Amino acid sequence: MPQNPDKEKWNEFDWELELRKDDARVNTYANDLPKFIDLPDEDGVIMKRMQKRPELAPAGGDWSKLGPVPYDSEGDDPDDEEDSPSENEVDWRTAPGAVVYSESARMARDWAAYYACNRTPGLLVPSMKVLCLYGKLMARSGDIIDMSLDEESAPQSRPLKIALCKRLLSDVNLLMGHFMQIHREFPEHAAKCQEHESVLGHLHDNLLDVMGELRKG
């Protein structure tokens, strides 16, 4: 059934359907990246492949906001980061999703450094998937933080925030399973995998608390 084109009227289930498409796009990217990582503009190559699959198209078929373009920093104003840094620093760290964002960033750095020091043959692709999944956790929890700090959009954004929490829980479970698989296939890295699994367990509990508060309205 086609979704309501007016996203402001979407409920959490409408948003979850769209976020599941986003999951499929990210999974496609993660699976294709090892094949094309040595090519120039590998992001562009993967994006063109994705655009040929209609089931991955976002609502309305608008691909313009997906892919590498949103991460292009050439248009950023260097003065933006200097505007009221102390005020923003306090706000975002207390917002829902802040724990997931900051811990995902910390653990992504930890795993990247760990892999760089060990360089176990066969661990490259699993490590790339780990970093991709941590990136998803950061992006989605960052969206929750942004919407929580925007007081004017708070009531309208509640369905989307709930849907994001549900997908974040799925992402956390997926990442925990991925570490368990690495643990089984590379027993020499068991201690590091268990460290990440423990942190992800805490993030799972935190997300349940955040979603519970959102459902209270």
WOZIKA-V587473 format. One record per backbone hydrogen bond with DSSP energy under -1.0 kcal/mol. NH is the residue of the N-H (numbers start at 0). CO is the residue of the C=O. E is the energy in kcal/mol with one decimal. If there is no record, write none. Layout:
# WOZIKA-V587473
NH CO E
NH CO E
This chain:
# WOZIKA-V587473
6 4 -1.2
8 5 -1.9
9 6 -1.4
14 10 -2.2
15 11 -2.2
16 12 -1.9
17 13 -1.7
18 14 -2.7
19 15 -2.1
20 16 -1.3
21 17 -1.7
22 18 -2.3
23 19 -2.1
24 20 -2.2
25 21 -2.5
26 22 -2.8
27 23 -2.2
28 24 -2.5
29 25 -2.9
30 26 -2.3
31 27 -2.2
32 28 -2.4
35 31 -1.3
36 32 -1.4
38 35 -2.0
44 40 -1.9
45 41 -2.3
46 42 -2.4
47 43 -2.1
48 44 -1.7
49 45 -2.3
50 46 -2.2
52 49 -2.2
55 52 -2.0
56 53 -1.3
60 57 -2.8
65 62 -2.1
70 67 -1.2
71 68 -2.1
75 72 -1.7
79 76 -2.1
81 78 -1.2
82 79 -1.4
87 83 -2.0
88 84 -2.2
89 85 -1.6
90 86 -1.9
91 87 -2.3
93 90 -1.4
97 94 -2.0
100 96 -2.4
101 97 -2.8
102 98 -2.4
103 99 -2.1
104 100 -2.2
105 101 -2.1
106 102 -2.6
107 103 -2.2
108 104 -2.1
109 105 -2.1
110 106 -2.6
111 107 -2.4
112 108 -2.5
113 109 -2.3
114 110 -2.9
115 111 -2.3
116 112 -1.6
117 113 -1.4
118 114 -3.1
122 119 -2.2
126 122 -2.1
127 123 -2.2
128 124 -2.1
129 125 -2.0
130 126 -2.3
131 127 -2.1
132 128 -2.5
133 129 -2.3
134 130 -2.0
135 131 -1.8
136 132 -2.1
137 133 -2.3
138 134 -2.6
139 135 -2.6
140 136 -2.2
141 137 -2.2
142 138 -1.6
143 139 -1.7
144 140 -2.2
145 141 -2.6
146 142 -2.4
147 143 -2.2
148 144 -1.9
150 148 -1.2
156 152 -2.2
160 156 -2.6
161 157 -2.4
162 158 -2.3
163 159 -2.6
164 160 -2.2
165 161 -2.1
166 162 -2.2
167 163 -2.7
168 164 -2.4
169 165 -1.6
170 166 -2.6
171 167 -2.8
172 168 -2.3
173 169 -2.3
174 170 -2.5
175 171 -2.5
176 172 -2.3
177 173 -1.9
178 174 -2.3
179 175 -2.1
180 176 -1.9
181 177 -2.3
182 178 -2.7
183 179 -2.0
184 180 -2.5
185 181 -2.9
188 185 -2.6
189 186 -1.8
192 188 -2.2
193 189 -2.6
194 190 -1.7
195 191 -1.8
196 192 -2.5
197 193 -2.1
198 194 -1.7
199 195 -2.5
200 196 -1.9
201 197 -1.6
202 198 -2.1
203 199 -2.2
204 200 -1.8
205 201 -2.3
206 202 -2.4
207 203 -1.8
208 204 -1.9
209 205 -2.4
210 206 -2.8
211 207 -2.0
212 208 -2.1
213 209 -2.1
214 210 -2.2
215 211 -1.1
216 213 -1.2
